[in-house]
Amino acid sequence: MDGFHIFPTFSELSKQDQELVVNAQKATENSYSPYSNYRVGAAVRLASGQILLGSNQENASYPAGLCAERVALFHISSTYPDAIVESIATVAKRKGDTKFKPVTPCGICRQVMLELEIRQKSNIRVLMQSSDERWITSENIRKLLPFSFEQDNL
């Protein structure tokens, strides 16, 4: 798959990518998900090496909640407006489970990541776990969001 890399096991990821995934797993602990019991965590590595976290935040008015990726990215944009995002890892598990489930960023999160990628003029790598417990990296957001909606479409 052009633009994607597949790693058969977690241990085959680079140490930096393993660290990012472990931080995303820790972020699930801060998930506020009393309605779905589906805890999602995201970890974002900045060009400075700093790792920032996000977790999904639900609300009784369902559309008012936010995905883990957007929580992290909006925090970064508002707190570190000139920071460059290098990579993001997203993981998920059900409340009470010990095993993480495969998850990919939703369409809205992909759109937000694409706009950030365009704004910062550099690619954002995405790390995801597949259903067969392999790890997949995408070299940029455009690979995850073909036929995207961008400023030129307005």
N, CA and C of each residue as an Amber inpcrd file, in Angstrom:
protein
   462
   0.8510000  -1.1800000   0.0000000   0.0000000   0.0000000   0.0000000
   0.8930000   1.2380000   0.0000000   0.7990000   1.9990000  -1.0540000
   1.6160000   3.1930000  -1.2020000   1.2820000   4.2200000  -0.1190000
   2.3000000   4.7080000   0.5690000   2.0920000   5.7050000   1.6110000
   1.8040000   5.1360000   2.9840000   1.6900000   3.8130000   3.0720000
   1.4280000   3.1480000   4.3380000   2.5480000   2.1550000   4.6210000
   2.8360000   1.9550000   5.8940000   3.8090000   0.9480000   6.3070000
   3.1330000   0.0450000   7.3220000   3.3560000  -1.2550000   7.2000000
   2.7350000  -2.2290000   8.0950000   3.8170000  -2.8860000   8.9350000
   3.5830000  -2.9250000  10.2350000   4.4940000  -3.5570000  11.1780000
   3.7580000  -4.7330000  11.8080000   4.2680000  -5.9440000  11.6370000
   3.5540000  -7.1410000  12.1160000   3.3170000  -7.1720000  13.6280000
   4.1970000  -6.5440000  14.4010000   4.0320000  -6.5490000  15.8560000
   4.3760000  -5.1780000  16.4190000   3.8830000  -4.9230000  17.6150000
   4.1780000  -3.6750000  18.3140000   5.6800000  -3.4940000  18.4820000
   6.3870000  -4.5690000  18.8020000   7.8310000  -4.4780000  19.0700000
   8.6320000  -4.0700000  17.8340000   8.0420000  -4.1670000  16.6530000
   8.7470000  -3.7660000  15.4380000   8.6090000  -2.2720000  15.1290000
   7.7410000  -1.5870000  15.8720000   7.6630000  -0.1350000  15.7400000
   8.9450000   0.4760000  16.2990000   9.2930000   1.6680000  15.8520000
  10.4480000   2.3670000  16.4170000  10.1730000   2.6700000  17.8890000
  11.2070000   2.9040000  18.6470000  11.0390000   3.2410000  20.0770000
  10.1820000   4.4910000  20.2290000  10.3530000   5.4750000  19.3310000
   9.5450000   6.6950000  19.3880000   8.0650000   6.3850000  19.1560000
   7.7810000   5.5320000  18.1800000   6.3880000   5.1770000  17.9090000
   5.7910000   4.3490000  19.0480000   6.5840000   3.4530000  19.6390000
   6.1030000   2.6820000  20.7860000   5.7600000   3.6240000  21.9410000
   6.6090000   4.6060000  22.1740000   6.3640000   5.5850000  23.2400000
   5.0680000   6.3490000  22.9730000   4.8290000   6.7060000  21.7260000
   3.6180000   7.4420000  21.3780000   2.3780000   6.5850000  21.6260000
   2.4230000   5.3290000  21.2310000   1.2930000   4.4210000  21.4420000
   1.0270000   4.2150000  22.9330000   2.0750000   4.0050000  23.7190000
   1.9150000   3.8100000  25.1640000   1.2750000   5.0480000  25.7920000
   1.6690000   6.2190000  25.3440000   1.0510000   7.4420000  25.8590000
  -0.4110000   7.5420000  25.4510000  -0.7440000   7.1290000  24.2420000
  -2.1500000   7.1230000  23.8110000  -2.9520000   6.1630000  24.6830000
  -2.3510000   5.0140000  25.0120000  -3.0310000   4.0560000  25.8850000
  -3.2790000   4.6630000  27.2640000  -2.3080000   5.3930000  27.7900000
  -2.4890000   6.0620000  29.0870000  -3.5960000   7.1040000  29.0170000
  -3.7030000   7.7760000  27.8570000  -4.7140000   8.8260000  27.7000000
  -6.1300000   8.2770000  27.8120000  -6.3290000   6.9940000  27.4990000
  -7.6780000   6.4200000  27.6060000  -8.1930000   6.4860000  29.0410000
  -7.2820000   6.5320000  30.0080000  -7.6810000   6.5840000  31.4190000
  -8.4210000   7.8740000  31.7510000  -8.2290000   8.9320000  30.9460000
  -8.8860000  10.2180000  31.1890000 -10.1240000  10.4150000  30.3220000
 -10.5310000   9.3710000  29.6310000 -11.7180000   9.4440000  28.7950000
 -12.9610000   9.6610000  29.6710000 -13.8220000  10.5630000  29.2250000
 -15.1240000  10.7130000  29.8640000 -16.1270000  10.1260000  28.8840000
 -16.4710000   8.8650000  29.0960000 -17.3270000   8.1430000  28.1380000
 -18.3810000   7.3030000  28.8570000 -19.2350000   7.9520000  29.6930000
 -20.2280000   7.1950000  30.4520000 -21.3650000   6.6360000  29.5960000
 -21.5110000   7.1200000  28.3700000 -22.6290000   6.6870000  27.5270000
 -22.2320000   5.5230000  26.6270000 -21.0650000   5.6040000  26.0240000
 -20.6260000   4.5420000  25.1160000 -19.7140000   3.5280000  25.8060000
 -19.0910000   3.9270000  26.9120000 -18.0680000   3.1080000  27.5790000
 -16.9290000   2.7340000  26.6300000 -16.7230000   3.5640000  25.6150000
 -15.6830000   3.3590000  24.6160000 -14.6270000   4.4350000  24.8390000
 -13.5080000   4.0270000  25.4060000 -12.4610000   4.9640000  25.7950000
 -11.4230000   5.0900000  24.6860000 -11.2460000   6.3000000  24.1980000
 -10.2880000   6.5500000  23.1280000  -9.2240000   7.5040000  23.6420000
  -7.9800000   7.1860000  23.3190000  -6.8630000   8.0360000  23.6930000
  -6.0310000   8.3790000  22.4790000  -5.5200000   9.5950000  22.4650000
  -4.6400000  10.0340000  21.3880000  -3.3950000  10.6450000  22.0060000
  -2.2660000  10.3920000  21.3700000  -1.0110000  11.0200000  21.7730000
  -0.4160000  11.6770000  20.5360000   0.0210000  12.9070000  20.7000000
   0.5530000  13.6880000  19.5910000   1.9950000  14.0630000  19.9130000
   2.8920000  13.7930000  18.9630000   4.2950000  14.1910000  19.1290000
   4.5310000  15.4590000  18.3090000   5.0440000  16.4770000  19.0020000
   5.4060000  17.7160000  18.3340000   6.8390000  17.6230000  17.8170000
   7.2080000  18.5180000  16.9150000   8.5660000  18.5380000  16.3770000
   9.5940000  18.7400000  17.4890000   9.1900000  19.3790000  18.5760000
  10.0830000  19.5970000  19.7250000  10.3500000  18.3090000  20.4940000
   9.5910000  17.2630000  20.2010000   9.6920000  16.0000000  20.9210000
   8.6590000  15.8610000  22.0260000   8.0170000  16.9520000  22.3830000
   6.9960000  16.9340000  23.4280000   5.8060000  16.0930000  22.9750000
   5.2470000  15.3190000  23.9030000   4.0590000  14.5070000  23.6310000
   2.8990000  15.0640000  24.4430000   1.7920000  15.3330000  23.7570000
   0.5890000  15.8320000  24.3980000  -0.5370000  14.8430000  24.1530000
  -1.4710000  14.7750000  25.1060000  -2.5120000  13.7520000  25.0840000
  -3.8990000  14.3440000  24.9120000  -4.7980000  13.4980000  24.4440000
  -6.2090000  13.8300000  24.3790000  -7.0090000  12.5630000  24.6030000
  -8.2160000  12.7060000  25.1010000  -9.1120000  11.5630000  25.2740000
 -10.5140000  12.0020000  24.8820000 -11.3300000  11.0410000  24.4600000
 -12.6860000  11.4060000  24.0510000 -13.4700000  11.9210000  25.2500000
 -14.3280000  12.9010000  24.9730000 -15.1280000  13.5500000  26.0040000
 -16.5730000  13.5710000  25.5290000 -17.4170000  12.7710000  26.1690000
 -18.8200000  12.6620000  25.7620000 -19.6960000  13.6400000  26.5390000
 -20.9390000  13.7470000  26.0770000 -21.9100000  14.6190000  26.6970000
 -23.2800000  14.0130000  26.4620000 -24.2040000  14.2400000  27.3870000
 -25.5550000  13.7040000  27.2250000 -26.1960000  14.2030000  25.9300000
 -25.8180000  15.3860000  25.4930000 -26.2080000  15.8820000  24.1710000
 -25.1110000  15.4180000  23.2190000 -25.2790000  14.2120000  22.6710000
 -24.2040000  13.5050000  21.9570000 -23.3740000  14.3520000  20.9970000
 -23.9510000  15.2000000  20.1770000 -23.0930000  15.9520000  19.2550000
 -22.1210000  16.9070000  19.9530000 -22.3400000  17.1860000  21.2330000
 -21.4800000  18.1250000  21.9530000 -20.1490000  17.5050000  22.3730000
 -19.9990000  16.1980000  22.2590000 -18.7520000  15.5510000  22.6420000
 -17.6660000  15.7600000  21.6020000 -16.4490000  15.3750000  21.9670000
 -15.3140000  15.4850000  21.0510000 -14.4790000  14.2150000  21.0780000
 -13.9270000  13.8840000  19.9400000 -13.0040000  12.7510000  19.8180000
 -11.6660000  13.0930000  20.4430000 -10.9280000  12.0650000  20.8150000
  -9.6230000  12.2350000  21.4580000  -8.6540000  13.0340000  20.5920000
  -8.6520000  12.7550000  19.2940000  -7.7180000  13.4370000  18.3970000
  -7.9650000  14.9470000  18.3810000  -9.2380000  15.3370000  18.2790000
  -9.5530000  16.7710000  18.2340000  -9.2980000  17.4350000  19.5750000
  -9.5460000  16.7360000  20.6710000  -9.2280000  17.3080000  21.9840000
  -7.7410000  17.6640000  22.0280000  -6.8940000  16.7240000  21.6340000
  -5.4410000  16.9630000  21.6620000  -5.0310000  18.0550000  20.6780000
  -5.5100000  17.9720000  19.4520000  -5.0780000  18.9250000  18.4220000
  -5.5790000  20.3390000  18.6950000  -6.8060000  20.4860000  19.1730000
  -7.3100000  21.8250000  19.4810000  -6.5670000  22.4110000  20.6890000
  -6.2140000  21.5650000  21.6490000  -5.4010000  22.0350000  22.7780000
  -4.0570000  22.5450000  22.2730000  -3.4360000  21.7890000  21.3980000
  -2.1340000  22.1970000  20.8550000  -2.2670000  23.5100000  20.0840000
  -3.2700000  23.6100000  19.2160000  -3.4450000  24.8260000  18.4140000
  -3.6860000  26.0550000  19.2720000  -4.3840000  25.8900000  20.3840000
  -4.6790000  27.0450000  21.2290000  -3.5610000  27.3610000  22.2230000
  -2.7930000  26.3730000  22.6210000  -1.7430000  26.5860000  23.6190000
  -0.3610000  26.7690000  22.9910000  -0.1170000  26.0660000  21.8930000
   1.1670000  26.1130000  21.1950000   0.9030000  26.4140000  19.7170000
   0.4440000  27.6270000  19.3920000  -0.0210000  27.9020000  18.0300000
   1.0330000  27.7300000  16.9370000   2.2930000  27.8080000  17.2680000
   3.3470000  27.6660000  16.2610000   3.9780000  26.2750000  16.2600000
   3.4810000  25.3820000  17.0860000   4.0460000  24.0280000  17.1730000
   3.7580000  23.2540000  15.8960000   4.6830000  22.3950000  15.5440000
   4.5260000  21.5220000  14.3920000   4.2040000  20.1130000  14.9020000
   3.0940000  19.5700000  14.4450000   2.6990000  18.2090000  14.8090000
   3.3940000  17.2480000  13.8540000   4.1420000  16.3030000  14.4090000
   4.8400000  15.3110000  13.5870000   4.0360000  14.0320000  13.4140000
   3.4430000  13.5440000  14.5200000   2.7430000  12.2650000  14.4530000
   1.6660000  12.1840000  15.5200000   0.7260000  11.2660000  15.2710000
  -0.3720000  11.0430000  16.2120000  -0.6980000   9.5510000  16.2340000
  -0.9360000   9.0430000  17.4350000  -1.3590000   7.6540000  17.6110000
  -2.7140000   7.6750000  18.3080000  -3.5980000   6.7900000  17.8640000
  -4.9240000   6.6870000  18.4610000  -5.1830000   5.2350000  18.8320000
  -5.6910000   5.0210000  20.0440000  -6.0410000   3.6780000  20.5140000
  -7.4000000   3.7360000  21.2090000  -8.0280000   2.5800000  21.4000000
  -9.3300000   2.5340000  22.0590000  -9.5160000   1.2030000  22.7700000
 -10.3490000   1.2390000  23.8060000 -10.7620000  -0.0010000  24.4750000
 -12.0810000   0.2460000  25.1810000 -12.8070000  -0.7980000  25.3990000
 -14.0610000  -0.7190000  26.1500000 -13.7450000  -0.6320000  27.6380000
 -14.5810000   0.0650000  28.3670000 -14.4240000   0.1580000  29.8160000
 -14.4050000  -1.2510000  30.4020000 -13.4300000  -1.5310000  31.2400000
 -13.3070000  -2.8340000  31.8720000 -12.4530000  -3.8120000  31.0990000
 -12.2160000  -3.5600000  29.8090000 -11.3580000  -4.4370000  29.0080000
  -9.8900000  -4.1300000  29.2820000  -9.0600000  -5.1160000  29.0860000
  -7.6210000  -4.8980000  29.1950000  -6.9710000  -4.8100000  27.8160000
  -7.6530000  -5.3320000  26.8240000  -7.1080000  -5.3700000  25.4720000
  -7.6140000  -4.1760000  24.6550000  -6.7000000  -3.5340000  23.9410000
  -7.0710000  -2.4160000  23.0830000  -7.6360000  -2.9290000  21.7690000
  -8.5900000  -2.1760000  21.2170000  -9.2640000  -2.5480000  19.9740000
  -8.7140000  -1.7000000  18.8270000  -8.7920000  -2.2130000  17.6040000
  -8.3800000  -1.4130000  16.4490000  -9.2700000  -0.1780000  16.3190000
  -8.6660000   0.9390000  16.0060000  -9.4290000   2.1710000  15.8040000
  -8.6460000   3.0660000  14.8440000  -9.3870000   3.7880000  14.0270000
  -8.7830000   4.7830000  13.1460000  -9.4800000   6.1130000  13.4040000
  -8.8420000   7.2160000  13.0760000  -9.5040000   8.5090000  13.2590000
 -10.7750000   8.5890000  12.4090000 -11.8120000   9.1880000  12.9550000
 -13.0670000   9.3520000  12.2140000 -12.8760000  10.3930000  11.1120000
 -13.8630000  10.5270000  10.2660000 -13.7850000  11.4650000   9.1490000
 -13.6100000  12.9050000   9.5810000 -14.3180000  13.3240000  10.6270000
 -14.1910000  14.6990000  11.1030000 -12.7670000  14.9430000  11.6050000
 -12.2150000  13.9960000  12.3560000 -10.8460000  14.1470000  12.8560000
  -9.8460000  14.1760000  11.7040000 -10.0880000  13.3610000  10.6920000
  -9.2000000  13.3710000   9.5170000  -9.2350000  14.7330000   8.8460000
 -10.4110000  15.3360000   8.7500000 -10.5340000  16.6670000   8.1470000
  -9.7690000  17.6990000   8.9760000  -9.8960000  17.6450000  10.2890000
  -9.1760000  18.5730000  11.1660000  -7.6690000  18.3720000  11.0190000
  -7.2280000  17.1120000  10.9790000  -5.7980000  16.8300000  10.8240000
  -5.2860000  17.3180000   9.4740000  -6.0990000  17.1660000   8.4260000
  -5.6800000  17.6200000   7.1040000  -5.4820000  19.1280000   7.0970000
  -6.4240000  19.8510000   7.6710000  -6.2980000  21.3100000   7.6980000
  -5.0540000  21.7270000   8.4690000  -4.7610000  21.0360000   9.5640000
  -3.5420000  21.3350000  10.3250000  -2.3000000  21.0150000   9.4920000
  -2.3290000  19.8970000   8.7920000  -1.2030000  19.5060000   7.9400000
  -0.9630000  20.5760000   6.8620000  -2.0150000  21.0730000   6.2560000
  -1.8980000  22.1260000   5.2380000  -1.3530000  23.3980000   5.8680000
  -1.8970000  23.7700000   7.0170000  -1.4960000  25.0100000   7.6920000
  -0.0350000  24.9820000   8.1050000   0.4240000  23.8390000   8.6170000
   1.8130000  23.7680000   9.0810000   2.7940000  23.4210000   7.9600000
   2.2600000  23.1040000   6.7760000   3.0780000  22.8040000   5.5800000
   4.0470000  21.6430000   5.8060000   3.6040000  20.6670000   6.5910000
   4.3990000  19.4420000   6.7680000   3.4670000  18.2960000   7.1240000
   3.8870000  17.1010000   6.7480000   3.0720000  15.9000000   6.9450000
   2.9010000  15.5420000   8.4100000   1.7900000  14.8910000   8.6920000
   1.5270000  14.3210000  10.0080000   1.3970000  12.8110000   9.8170000
   2.2600000  12.0460000  10.4880000   2.1790000  10.5780000  10.4440000
   1.0900000  10.1230000  11.4010000   0.3770000   9.0740000  11.0200000
  -0.6830000   8.5260000  11.8550000  -0.3750000   7.0600000  12.1350000
  -0.4400000   6.6670000  13.4070000  -0.2280000   5.2770000  13.8140000
  -1.5620000   4.6900000  14.2370000  -1.8650000   3.4940000  13.6980000
  -3.1410000   2.8320000  13.9830000  -2.9140000   1.3330000  14.1350000
  -3.7210000   0.7020000  14.9580000  -3.6680000  -0.7500000  15.1160000
  -4.7090000  -1.3730000  14.1940000  -4.3340000  -2.4210000  13.4860000
  -5.2710000  -3.0970000  12.5940000  -6.0220000  -4.1960000  13.3420000
  -7.0330000  -4.7570000  12.7050000  -7.8510000  -5.7810000  13.3520000
  -7.0640000  -7.0520000  13.6400000  -5.9680000  -7.2770000  12.9510000
  -5.1600000  -8.4670000  13.2090000  -3.9400000  -8.1510000  14.0850000
  -4.0460000  -7.0480000  14.8280000  -3.0450000  -6.6180000  15.8080000
  -1.7140000  -6.2100000  15.2000000  -1.7090000  -5.9470000  13.9100000
  -0.5350000  -5.3360000  13.3050000  -0.6660000  -3.8270000  13.4840000
   0.4050000  -3.1020000  13.2140000   0.3980000  -1.6500000  13.3220000
   0.6210000  -1.0650000  11.9480000  -0.1280000  -0.0320000  11.6440000
  -0.0540000   0.6260000  10.3500000   0.2930000   2.0900000  10.5750000
   1.2110000   2.6000000   9.7590000   1.4820000   4.0320000   9.7830000
   1.1440000   4.6030000   8.4120000   0.5720000   5.7720000   8.4360000
   0.2940000   6.5190000   7.2080000   1.2600000   7.6880000   7.1920000
   1.8820000   7.9290000   6.0490000   2.8910000   8.9910000   5.9820000
   2.2870000  10.3880000   6.0530000   0.9990000  10.5050000   5.7490000
   0.3410000  11.8040000   5.8470000  -1.1740000  11.6140000   5.8910000
  -1.8720000  12.7050000   6.1360000  -3.3260000  12.6620000   6.2830000
  -4.0150000  12.4860000   4.9320000  -3.4440000  13.0420000   3.8790000
  -4.0590000  12.9170000   2.5500000  -4.2950000  11.4540000   2.1690000
  -3.4290000  10.5610000   2.6360000  -3.6030000   9.1340000   2.3470000
  -4.8560000   8.5910000   3.0330000  -5.2120000   9.1780000   4.1760000
  -6.3850000   8.7310000   4.9290000  -7.6720000   9.4390000   4.5030000
  -7.5250000  10.5170000   3.7360000  -8.6990000  11.3080000   3.3680000
  -8.6180000  11.7010000   1.8900000  -8.7390000  10.7130000   0.9980000
  -8.7080000  11.0500000  -0.4300000  -9.9350000  11.8830000  -0.8060000
  -9.8070000  12.6650000  -1.8450000 -10.8910000  13.5310000  -2.3200000
 -11.3420000  14.4800000  -1.2100000 -10.3780000  15.0240000  -0.5010000
 -10.6650000  15.8610000   0.6580000 -11.2740000  17.2160000   0.2770000
 -11.9080000  17.8170000   1.2470000 -12.4970000  19.1510000   1.1220000
 -11.4960000  20.1310000   1.7050000 -11.0450000  21.0790000   0.8780000
 -10.0160000  22.0220000   1.3080000 -10.4360000  23.4520000   1.0070000
  -9.5890000  24.4040000   1.3660000  -9.8950000  25.8240000   1.1760000
 -10.2370000  26.1390000  -0.2780000  -9.5710000  25.4800000  -1.2120000
  -9.8370000  25.7350000  -2.6260000 -11.2530000  25.3400000  -3.0330000
 -11.9160000  24.5190000  -2.2270000 -13.2830000  24.0990000  -2.5290000
 -14.3090000  25.1410000  -2.0930000 -13.8890000  26.1350000  -1.3380000
 -14.8310000  27.1540000  -0.8420000 -15.1200000  28.2160000  -1.8970000
